[in-house]
Amino acid sequence: MLSVKSLNKWANAHTYYWLDVLRIALGVFFFIKGLQFISQTETLVELIDPLKGYGGVMLVIHYVAPAHLVGGILIAFGLLTRWALIAQIPILLGAIMINFVGIMNVSNLILALVVMAFTIFFIFYGSGKHSADYIMKMGY
């Protein structure tokens, strides 16, 4: 199995500016979604309504917004990118599953699937050469 060190070496050898722009855009997307969850809590409660009987609604409300806000900033700057993206996985799985439990919204499902694909890609690719992780590792 590939180690994180070998994945980082491969990613640094195959880095492109458009991938960095895509990582930054993903981080900004998560940050904006976190702001939306904070400013529109009634919409979040409405989204979670099909899951009310399963418990943990307050946990979801108190996990989604901070994970998106902090994770979005970390992802955009390329700092602890893999950890920040791993924290997004349960939220994205919930965003995908909520379409099957509640009312199906195809555009939200497609958006969640695309963001999940980019998240999984960057979990393996890492933050890349133009990131805070790389700068701290190289000691600039």
Secondary structure, 3 states (H helix, E strand, C coil): CCCHHHHHHHHHHCCCHHHHHHHHHHHHHHHHHHHHHHHCHHHHHHHHHHHHHHCCHHHHHHHHHHHHHHHHHHHHHCCCHHHHHHHHHHHHHHHHHHHHHCCCCHHHHHHHHHHHHHHHHHHHHCCCCCCHHHHHHHCC
